[in-house]
Amino acid sequence: MQIFDIDRTDHEAVLALNSASVPHVNNIGGDELAWFAKHAAYFRGASIDEKFAGFLIGLRPGTTYASLNYRWFCANYSDFAYVDRVAVNEWARRQGVAEALYADFANSQTNVSLMTCEVNIRPTNIASMKFHTRLGFRQVGSQEIDSGTKEVALMEKKL
């Protein structure tokens, strides 16, 4: 497995995988992807045998990102490494891609003691909750989003 910085040549693959991962992640378009490319603290992908396997976008406090989940962490923590989204191609699941990206994100951030994320609990994403629990995340809150059509567990992990 190779982990690499996402560049413009990867944007089409990121958008396609992101779309295929809805509703576990929110859909984004080209403008939003360009914003992440400019402002994210971490925007890396993983490949297996030179095939695009997945990506992770991570943020730190202090951006103008309007996500209610990101804003919740900004309101409740002074510093953190926030996983905005992670997606893994179906063919690459259970091969350690997401775990490798989480570890790489954590290792790339200096002087941070907390990683945060959210997991859908309505609609339920059981696999994601099991994954995050196994990695040491614990739920510290919840909130409804998307006009009450979704609910997320707000999660933290001490680094």
C-alpha positions in Angstrom: 0.0 0.0 0.0 1.2 3.5 -0.9 0.0 6.7 0.8 0.3 9.8 -1.2 -0.7 13.5 -1.4 -3.9 14.0 -3.4 -3.3 16.3 -6.4 -5.5 17.5 -9.3 -5.0 14.3 -11.2 -6.7 12.4 -8.4 -9.8 14.7 -8.0 -12.0 12.7 -10.4 -11.3 9.5 -8.5 -11.9 11.3 -5.1 -15.2 12.7 -6.3 -16.3 9.3 -7.7 -15.4 7.4 -4.6 -17.0 10.1 -2.4 -20.3 9.8 -4.4 -20.2 6.0 -4.1 -19.9 6.4 -0.3 -23.0 8.5 0.3 -24.9 8.4 2.7 -21.9 7.5 5.0 -20.3 10.8 3.8 -22.0 13.9 2.4 -21.8 14.4 -1.3 -19.4 17.1 -2.5 -18.8 18.8 -5.9 -15.7 20.1 -7.6 -15.8 23.5 -5.8 -15.9 21.9 -2.4 -13.1 19.5 -3.4 -11.0 22.5 -4.5 -11.7 24.2 -1.1 -10.5 21.0 0.7 -7.4 20.9 -1.5 -6.6 24.4 -0.4 -7.5 24.4 3.3 -7.3 20.9 4.6 -4.5 20.0 7.0 -4.5 16.5 5.5 -5.6 15.4 2.0 -4.1 12.1 1.2 -5.0 9.0 -0.7 -4.0 5.3 -0.6 -3.3 3.0 -3.5 -2.9 -0.8 -3.7 -1.1 -2.2 -6.7 -1.3 1.3 -8.2 -5.1 1.4 -8.0 -6.8 4.2 -6.1 -8.0 2.5 -2.9 -9.2 5.4 -0.7 -8.7 8.9 0.7 -9.0 10.9 4.0 -9.6 14.6 4.4 -8.6 16.0 7.8 -8.9 19.5 9.2 -7.6 21.5 12.2 -9.4 24.3 14.0 -9.4 27.7 12.4 -10.9 27.2 9.0 -14.1 28.6 7.6 -15.6 25.2 7.0 -19.3 25.3 7.7 -19.9 21.7 8.7 -22.1 21.5 11.8 -20.0 18.6 13.0 -16.7 20.4 12.6 -18.2 23.5 14.2 -19.3 21.4 17.2 -15.7 20.3 17.8 -14.5 23.9 17.3 -17.0 25.0 20.0 -16.0 22.3 22.4 -12.2 21.8 21.9 -9.4 24.2 21.6 -7.3 21.9 19.4 -7.9 18.6 17.5 -7.3 16.8 14.3 -10.7 16.3 12.7 -11.4 13.6 10.2 -14.0 15.1 7.9 -14.3 12.1 5.6 -12.7 8.9 4.8 -13.7 6.6 2.0 -12.4 3.3 0.8 -13.2 1.6 -2.5 -15.3 -1.6 -2.0 -12.6 -3.8 -3.5 -10.0 -2.5 -1.0 -12.0 -2.8 2.2 -10.7 -5.0 5.0 -7.1 -4.4 3.8 -6.1 -1.8 6.3 -6.6 1.2 4.1 -8.7 3.4 6.5 -6.5 2.4 9.4 -3.4 3.3 7.6 -4.8 6.7 6.6 -5.9 7.4 10.1 -2.5 6.5 11.5 -0.8 8.7 8.8 -3.1 11.6 9.6 -2.3 11.3 13.3 1.4 11.1 12.7 1.4 14.0 10.3 -0.1 16.5 12.9 2.3 18.0 15.4 1.4 18.9 18.9 -2.1 17.6 18.8 -3.4 15.2 21.4 -6.9 14.5 20.1 -8.4 13.1 16.9 -12.1 13.7 16.3 -14.7 12.5 13.8 -18.4 11.6 13.6 -20.2 8.4 12.7 -23.7 8.2 11.4 -26.1 6.6 13.9 -29.2 7.5 11.8 -28.9 6.1 9.2 -26.9 3.6 11.1 -23.3 2.8 10.0 -22.5 -0.2 12.1 -19.3 -1.0 10.4 -17.9 2.5 10.9 -18.9 2.5 14.6 -17.1 -0.9 15.1 -14.1 0.4 13.2 -13.8 3.6 15.2 -14.4 1.8 18.5 -11.7 -0.7 17.7 -9.3 2.2 17.0 -10.0 3.7 20.4 -12.6 6.4 19.6 -15.4 7.0 22.1 -18.6 8.9 21.8 -18.6 12.4 23.4 -21.9 13.8 22.0 -24.5 13.5 19.2 -26.4 15.8 17.1 -29.0 15.8 14.4 -28.0 17.2 11.0 -29.6 17.7 7.5 -32.8 19.1 8.9 -33.2 16.1 11.3 -32.9 13.4 8.7 -29.5 12.3 10.0 -28.0 11.9 13.4 -24.2 11.5 14.1 -22.2 10.3 17.1 -19.4 12.8 17.8 -16.3 10.8 18.6 -12.8 11.5 20.0 -9.6 9.6 20.4 -6.7 10.6 22.6 -3.4 10.4 20.7 
